[in-house]
């Protein structure tokens, strides 16, 4: 085969893109690490105060919502579960009260890859796949909570299972969780910010203060008459001498890390699109999405779970792993069916952080700490048993695909989804739960009943409409605004002012409106995300 100058040039260009890809991935992980530090500084102490409020957390629904809000606040389920484990090991939180919070952390961590998917809104088909791949995590977690939370409240299943394991094995105390990928990113992130390891349970001092950094090493104490500082060194990072409060530093880092995160994602998607073309894309798709030969085809999904769990253990964050998957799903390299077991595996992998943190607990509280960490593990295992082994039970795939198609048709639906699932609905449920069980049952029971009724009717309309009354075989008898998003879409389109020119008609006008909406969507997405995250900070501070 003859090598033309163009082929040689193309080969070297593609080879030069690989180091750039690795560099972008490195800064992507660094931005997520800095983002987590930013949220911890902005709301970490408040998160600890919320977790310690047993008057609120004695209500399992309130505990669930608090777990969601705090995990969104710190942008890491590993961080929030480690906080829970530390509070259980310190005796500030009971195991039974902590289980609903653990469930909430699983839901809250999925907001990161939903935000990542919104960065691919420019291309309709990519956006449809990416949003479906991101929300499959949400769908799985919400469905698991809807089944397992009532079961846990009624029977204490996970608490009892974890207690049996703890009492059956002689588990010894361990060291701190190993730092794997963080060893690579820490030299960079330490130049930006260094904070106390236990921000959530510190006093009033600033965790980013230059005087709080202790250097690791052996200390020999001797009696001295002169005052001295032993093994203490002033921190060297960007904000060491800034004399700013934790909240101010956190908000500055929040804006900077979000900007870096979005920039890295946009460049990663463009670079992956240029690399994964032609035969290369076909080979990668075939390797990742191919099932094992008969009769071992059913093992492919479980192998993907193992890979997802292993990769999440390496990066020590399910948010990082699922956020890295989202662009690959968007450009079509990984199918939604293959992304589902990978995501389930990442849920298992993230439980290792809590387990390792529990093993470092004091001896008298070791059993309780390991018990709550195992509850997190059993929650994910039971969720997988509910929604994966039998193909017909893989409901999250269907739900995520429907959300992706809806979002591809109406771009603004992604923002609406984010606001409802991670802002309005948790806030409403928290308010109702704090008002008392009578108020919650009075409002929640009719809402749940109507939701279940609509879901059943939709299912029967799709599969056996003949068994329904003639009036319920379609929703045409309802007003248009109750059964379609088109009226709301027209309102939003007019509000954006994209159809005000009057110079284009027909298809040209529709194309112009669509382009205008896409431009506005891309321009305002970052602002909406920042407002959403700052709202959570304000909500927790007010609480």
N, C-alpha and C positions, 0 to 999 in steps of 0.2 A: 504494500500500500504506500503510495507516494505521499510524502508530507509536504504540503504547500506552505508558503510563508504565512498565509492567513491562519492555517490550522496550528502552526507552531505558536503564532502570536496569541491565538485564542487559548491554547493550552497554558501558556505562561500567565495570561491574564486570570484564568480560572484558578491557577495555583496561588497567585498573589491574593485572591479573594479569601482563601481559607484562613490565613493569619488574621485578616481583617474581621472575618466572622468570629474567630475565637476571641479577638479583642473586644468586639461588640458584646459577645456573651459575658465576658468578664465584667465589663462596665454595667451590663444589665443586672448581673447578680449583685454587684457593688451597690447599684441604685436601690435594689430591694432591701439590702442590708441597712443602708442609710435610711431608707423609708421607715423600716421597722424601728430604728433608733429614734427617728423623728417623732413617731407616734408615741413611743415610750416616754420620751421627754415631755411631750405636750400633754399626755394624759395618763402616764404610767402610775403616778401616785393616786390619781382619781380612780383608776381601775382597781388598785388595791383596796381603796376605801369602799368601793362598791362591792367587791368580793367579800369583804369582811362584814358587810351589813346583813347579818343573819335574819333580821326582821323581814327583809325583802326576799332573801333567798330561800326562806322556808316555804315560799310558794313556788312549786316546780315550774310553772309557766313563766313567772317572773325570772327565775333562775335561767331558764332557756333563753329568754330575750336578753338578759344581761350578758350571757355568754356570747350571743351574736354581736351585740353592740361593742363589747370590750375587745373582741377579736378583730372587728373592723377597725377599732381604735388603734390597736397595736399592730395590725396588718400581719399577724402570724398566729396560727393556731398552736404552733410549738411554744411560742412565748406565753400565750394565755394559759395553756394547759400546764406549763411549768410553774406559772404563778399559782394556779389552783393547787398543784401538788405541794408547793412550798407552804401555802396557807393551811392545807390539810396536815402537813407534817409539823407545822407550828401549833396546831390545835385550835386555830382560829376558825376553821370551817369543818363541818362534819362531812363524812363520806356521802351519806344519803343526800344531803343538800347540794353536794358538788356534782352529782351525776347529771342533772339537767343542764348545768353550766357547760359540762364537757360536750354534751350534745349540741349546745349553741355554738361552741367554738368551731365545730365541723361546718356549720352553715356559714358562719362569719368569714371563714378563710377563703370561701369561694368568690368573694367580691373582687379579689385581685385579678383573677383571670377573666372575669366579666369586664372589668375596666380595660384589660389588655385587648380583648376582642373588639371593643369599641374603637380602638386605634386603626382597625382595618375597615372602617366604614366607607372608604373611598370606592372600593370595588364591590358591587352588589353580591356576586356569587361567593367571593372570598369572605365577605361579612356574614353571609348566611351560614357558611360552614363553621367559621370561627366562633360565632355567637352560639351556635348549637353545641360546639365542642366545649365552650366555657360553661354554659348553663346545664350541661349534663351532670356536672358536679352538684349544682344547686338542687336539681330535681331529685337526685339520689338522696341527698342529705335531708331534704324536706320530707320526702316519702318515708324515709327511715325513722325520722323523729315522730311523724304522725302515728306510726305503728308502735314504736318502741317506748316513747315517753309514757303513754297511758299504761303500757304493760309494766314498765318499771315502777310507776307510782302505785299500781295495784298490787304487784307481786314482789318488787325488789329483785327481779331476776338477775340483772347484771351485778348488783351488789352482792348477792348470795354466791354467784359463780366466782367472782373475784375473791370473796372471803374463803371459799373452798380451796382455791389455788394457793392463797397465801398461807393457810393453815396446813396444807398438805406438803409444802416444800420448805426446807430450811434455807431461806434466802439470806445471803450475807450482804452487808453494806458494800457499796462500791465507790468509785470516784466520780468526778464530774463527767458529763457527757463528752465524748471525744469530739474534737474539732477537726472536721474533715475538709470540706470545701472552704470553710472559714479561714483555714490556715493560709490559703492563697489570697483571699480578699482582705483579710485583716490588716496587712501592712498599708493598704490604701485607705480603708475606712477609718483606721486609727488616726490618720493624719487629718481627717475631717472632724470626727467626734469620738470621744471616749466617755463612757458613762458607767455608773455603778451597776453591778450585776443584778441587784434587787431593788430596782427603781420603785416597784409597787409597794414596798414595805419600809422605805427609808423615812427619815424624819423630814424636817423642813429644809435641810440643806439642798442646794442645787446639785443634782447628780452629774451635771456637766462641769462642775467647778474644777479649777486647776489643782485644788488641794486635796482631792479625794482619790487620786490614783495611787495605788500601792503596787510596788514591783514584786513579782513572785520570787521566792527564793528562801533559803534557810536563814533563820534568825537565831542568834545566840544572845541571850539576855544576861547582862552583868550589872552589878550594883555600881552606880556612878553618882557622884555629887553634882555633876554638871548636867543641865537639861540638854537632851539631844534627840534628834529624830533618827530612828533606825529604819533602814530599808524603805525610805519614802523618797519619791522623786516627783518633781512637778510634771504634770501632764504636758505633752507637746502635741497639741492639735489646734485646729483652726480657731476654735472658740475658747481656748485656754485663758486668755487675758481679756476676753470681751466683756466680762462682768454683766452678762445678761441672764435673765431668768430662764429656767428650763422651758417654760411655755414659749418664750420668744425664740430661743434657739431651735426648739422643735418646729415652730411654724416656718422659720427660715429654711431649715433642712427639708421640711415637707415640700415647699415650693421647688427647691432646687432638685431634690431627688425625683419628684414627679416629672419635672422637665427633662431630666436625664433619662428617666425610664421611658417616656414617650418617644424621645429622640432615638434611643437605642432600638426600640421596637419597630419604629418606622424604617430605620436603616436595615435592621435584621430582615424584615419582610422583603424589602427591595433586593437585598443581597441574596437571600434564599431563592427568590423568584428567578434571579439571573443565573444562579448556580444549578438549581434543580429543574433544568429544562431538558427536553429531548430524552435520550436514552438513559441519562443519569437519573432523572425523575422516575422513569419506568422501573429501573432496577430497584431503587429505594422503596417505591410503592409495593413492588412485588415481594421484597424481603419482609417488610413490616406487616403487610396486610394478608400475606399468604397463610392459610391454615396448614396444620400438620397433616400428613397423609393418613388415609383411613387405616385402621379404626381409631387413630389418636387425634382426630381433628378437634374433638371437644377439649383437648388439653391446651390448645393454642391460647385461649383466653386466660387460663390460669397461669400459663407461662408469662403472658403479658402483665398479669397482676404481680408476679414475682419480680419482673423487671421494674415495674413502677414502684414497688416497695423498696427495692434495692437502690434505685436512683434517688428516691426521696430521702432515704437514709444517708446517702452520700452528700446531698446538698443540704440536708437537715431542714428542709422546708417544703411542704406540699405546695405552697403558693408559688415557689420558684419553679418547681417541676411542671405543674399544670399550666403556669403562665408561659413556660417554654414550649409546651405542647400546642398551645392555642394558635400561634402563627403557622405551625406545620399543618394543623387541621384546616386552617383557612386557605392555604395554597393547595390543599388536596393531597399532600404527601401521606398523611395518616387519615384513615377513614374513621367515621364516627363510631362504628362498631368496634374498631380496635382501640380507639381512644377511651372507650368506656371501661374496659378492664384495667387499662393503664392508670386511669383516674382512681379506680377502686383500690389498686395497689398502692397509690400514693397516700390514700387514707390510712392504710395499714402502716406504711413506712413512717408516717409522722408520729405514730404512737410510741416509737422507740425513744424519742426525746424525753417524753414524760416518764417512761420506764427507767431510763438512765438517771434522770433527775431524782426519781423516787429512791433509787438505790443509794444515793448520796445523802439520804435523810438520816437524822439521829436515830439511834437504836430503839428508843422508846416509842417513836412515831413511825418507824419503818413500815410496819404492817399496814397502817392506815394509808400511808403514801403510796405503797405498791398497790393497794386495793383500788384506789381511785385511778391510778395509771392503767391497771388491768380493765377497769370499767370502760375506759376509752377504747381499749383494744377490743373488748367484747362487743361494744356498740357497733364498731365497723365490721366485725366478723358477722354479727347477726344481720346487719344491713345487707351484706353481700349474700348471705343465705336467703334473704327475702327477695332480692331483686336481681339475682344473676343466674343461678344454676339452671333453671328452666327457661328456655327462650321466651315463652309467653309472658314471663314475669319481668322481662327487661323493659318495664314501662318507662324508665327515665330516658331511654333512647328515643322513643316515640314523642315524649313531651319536649325534649330538647330539639328534635327535628322540627316540630310544629312551631316552637319559639323562633328558631332560625328562619323559617319561611316567613313568619309574620314580620320579623325584624327586617328581612330583605325587602319586603313590600313597603313597610313604613319604617323609615330609619329612626324616627323619633321614638318608636316603641322601645328601643333599647334603653333610652334615658328613663322612660316611664317605668320600665321593668326594674331598673336599678333603684329608682326612688321608692317604688312600692315595696319591693322585697327586702330592701336593706334600710329603709327609712320610715315610711308611713305604717306599714304593717307591724313591724316590731314595736314602734312607738305606741300604736293603738292597743296592741295586745298587752304591753307593759302597763299602760294606763288602766285598762280594764282589770288586769290582775291585781293591781294595787288598790283598786276600788272595792275589792272583796269578791268572794266566790259567787254571791248572789247576782251581783251586777254582771260578772263575767259569764255566768251561765245564761242569764237573761238575754244578753246581747249575742254571745258566742253560739249558743245552741241553734237559734234560727239561722244564723249565717252559715254554720256548718251544714245544717239540714238542707238549705237551698243549694249550697255548693255541691253536695253529694247528689241531690236530685238532678241538677243540671248535667253533672258528669255522667250519670246513668242514662239520662235521655240522649245525650250526645253519642254515647256508646251504642245504644240501641238504634239510633237514627243511622249510624254508619254500618251496622251489621245486620240488624233485623227490624227494619222500620214497620213491617207488617204487624208486629205484635204491639205496636203503639196505637193509641187513638188517632184518628185522622188529623185532629188539630195539632197533635204533638209530633207528627211525622216530619215537620220542619218548623223553623222559628219565624216563618214569614208573617205570622199574625202579630208579632211584636213590632213596635216602632223601629225604624231603621237604626236609630242611634243606640238601641239596646242590643242589636244583633250584628252590627258592622262597625268597623273603625273608620269607614270612609267619611262620615260626617265630621268626626273629630279631625281627620286628616285635612279636610277642606278648611276647617277653622285654623289649624296650625299653618297650613300653606298660605292662607290670606294674612295671618299674623306676621309671617316672615317677609311679606311684601314681594314675593317672587313673581307674582302674576299681575303686577300693577302697570306694566309697560303698555300692554295692549297692542304691540306691534306684531306679535307672533300669534298664529292661530293653529288649531289642530295639533298634529304631532310635534310641530316645532315648539308650540307653547308648552306642551306637556314636558318635552325634553328640557326646555329652558327652566321650567319650574323645578324639575327634578334636580338639575345641576345646581340651581340656586339653593335648594334645601340641603343638598349635600355639602355645599360650601359653608353654610351657616352651621350645619351639624358639626363639621370638623372644627370650625372656629370656636364653638361654644362648649364642646365636650369637655375640654380640660377645665374650663371655668366651673361647669356643673359638678365635675368630680371633686374639685377642691372645695366647693361650697358644701357638698354632701359630707365630706370628711370633716370639715370644720364644724358642721352642725353637730356631729357626734361628739366632738370635743366639748362644745358648748353645752350639749344635753347632759353629758356626764358631770361637767363642772357645776351646772345648776342643780343637779341631783345631790 
